[in-house]
Amino acid sequence: MSCYCNSSLPYSQCCEPYLKGQKFAERPQILMRSRYTAYCLKDAQYIHDTYAQAKQAQNSVDDIAAFANYAHFIKLEVLEEVA
């Protein structure tokens, strides 16, 4: 299956290792892609875990899950990569 983040890579080689905690997002683009994929998969815990600690208390896992269940994510388009 292609990754939800529109990278052209299979999910298993793209965002899955981040969502499973096997890899850490080294760059903002990778974090953004993995969080987008987590929203598509309704993985509220990953999204919560990747919030800044100061923001985690303001965004409960239940609130994130409710938003992910309500929203319909269509496509992530990365316009420019910053090195």
Beta strands, then each sheet from edge to edge (+ up, - down):
end
